[in-house]
Amino acid sequence: MQEICKICTRQVSRYTCPECNIPYCSSTCFKSPLHTNCSEAFYKKQIQENVQPAQSQERLKMMEILKRFEENNFDIEDEGDDDEDDEDDLARRFESVDIASASPDALWSLLTQEERDRFIKALEDPSSSLAQNLLQRLESKPWWEEPSSSFPELIQVPESMVKPFPTGPPLIYNMIAICIAYAFTTRQLATSSLSSDSDADHQQATGLLTSLVPFLFDKKSTTLYMNISDAVQDVWSRLDKSTINSNPTSPSSSSPSPSLFTILMLDTATLLRPMHIGVISSSSSSSSSSAPRSTSTSPFDIASHPNRTPIYVLSDLHHLFDPLTRKTSSSSSSSSSSSKHITHKLLFYAAHILSTPPLVLKSLTEDVERRMREMEKVDQEAEGASASTARAGTETRNGEGEEENGRRNTSIKPLIEEI
């Protein structure tokens, strides 16, 4: 069952506090002033344990954190004029090492004594700038809530695939399902973009997406949603395996909370909404009517297109399943062939969205937001009805209790008079 973080009430919870059992999403929320009693006690305990001689199990945990240092390209801060040389030296030492499969001892042996001391110091003092920088690197907001510099790299769509109007069956409702699944997976993994994660997160992202939008992975799938309700209900029912066959017409009828539904629908509207204006590139502004038309195989100018936001979603997914762009240990000829049809589908979806008039996408986002408000209203009415029923039951029980007390007093009165 997926729960929302009880501290920030925005992200999907990934952890549970061992002291108060409250679900939370990240160390930022764990250290929130609303959670000070538990967090201060936790850090005090960690410092006391780390100053003692490290045991083998604790050392393994330390090595796992060391992996995260390298996976997130954490640059060890240093003073003096040799900063750049030290960073280059660190890169050379780890250049031939596969971080995902290397043992903790192997990684530890590649560090200098000074780097080891800095690492241990960060573990012993969670409030230090070094530890805080590491924690901040491990916690990321979705890219659509960050500055545009953090957006995924756009894929190249051949100009010949983009038409004045979309052809073939309408895929915009399937795109809604993809956006819901993409937003949920990104928030579940607490990452900025799915293609930038490690192999372990790549496998988890693939598993979530496969269960939420199977039509994207099945070569022979003919799934085609004809309206928003079909797309939303189908993905919503798949958010928890135990509720696949339940009635997904209301958020209160399935496992995820209504607040999660609201977040995902807002995310979907954001990811689908076209830009009000396009960005005019220098190349296009300098062109004239007499200039020769680009070949059909040249890439389409997505960066200046109003519909580029949903293309960022498809681009991130494309990079996620394209071994050539990931450059990880999982990249192989077999994985490339097994995911080739997925990248082809994503490219086709991108061309379809670029061919869709921006006004159509604008209307679609408004319908998504309207659907969200309707579902919120239904849920609020259901909660109000439940509360009224509970109050009525309490009043009935109180009335029955008073009546019973009256009968009991009536039967006791003659006995008292007799005594």
Phi, psi and omega in degrees: 000124182273132179239156175273146176303126183282355182261306179269340179056028179235313184271161174286132181290140179241345185224167176229130180296128181290344182270306185251358177064021178278134178284137178217164189256335186201172180291335177298315177289323178301324182268008181298149176303335178288347185233027188297320185302318181281318186293319180294320178295323180295313182293325177298318179294320180296319180295318180296323181285324184282339178282346176279161178304129182290131176271170185300319181294319179294326180294322177297319178298320179296323179293324178296320177294326177299323176300318181296327175306309186285323181299324182265018177052043182286120180267120180292125182287143180212154180257160177105186184269358185256022183302311184295321179295320180296319180294320177296322180295319178296319179295321180294322181294326182263000185298320184264010184254133175272104185301324185293328185249349182291146179284155177303321180297321180295319178293319181297323182291340181278348180273147174284168180298322180295319179293323177296318180297319179295320181295313180296322178298322178295324178290323184283337182232085182298341181273356181292158181297326179296313180293320180295321177298320179295315180297321179293327177292330183277348182245124183224144172275157175303147187299332182285354173255006181247170175301157185298342180294341181263006181292152177298156178287131182289141176281166178262124178250122179302138182300331182292340181276342183267123183249164176299327176222149182295142178248160179081191182294148179290128182250006185293328179284328171296326179294328175298314179299318179297318181294320178297312180296320180294315180296317180297314182295319180296317179288324180298321180272357179052050182234166179279310176221149185289328185283351183264002186271174180284176180298322181296315178291329177299317179294319179293319178297318179298318179297317180294314182295323179297322181283332184272320180230070183298336181295340180283340185253337181277121181299325186261010183294138176241020181299128179215108179284139184255354177202172183294318183302316180299315181294314182294313183296322182293312180292320181300322181289342182264359182294338176222129186300330183284350183243019182300322184263006181277170180281113185265022185288341179225142179301331182287349182268354180233175191296310183297151184282159178301327179296325176294319177301316180298315181299314183293323179290323175295319176300316181298317178297320179295319183286337181266337189295127178286156176288149179292324179225156177266164178263120181275116180283159182296326181293321181285327181288334182269355182281158180231170182294337181275353181290145180294141180288139181294155181291160183292340180271353180289150183290144178286146181280087183284325187301335180257006183270138180300333183271022187288337182299309177296338177290330175298322178298309181295327179293317179297318177294322179298315178294327181297324184254008178255104182301333182291330180268336181284319179056048178245179181294341181278354181288122179203170180295325180292316179292328179294316181289326182287335181253004183297321181291334179291313180295326177294318178298316181297322177294321179294318177298319180298316179296322180295317180293320178294334178275349182278131178301137180304327179297328178293315178294322178298315178297323180294318179295324177295321177294322178297315179295323177295319178298320179297316180295322178297316180293322177296319180295317178300317181293319179296320178295322178295319178294321178296320178295320179295319180294320179295319178297319180295318179294319179297320178296320179295317180296321179296316179295322179294319179296317178296324180293319179295320179296319179295320178296323179295317178295321181294320179293323179296321181285334182279331185303312179299324180296319179295318180297321180295319179294000000 
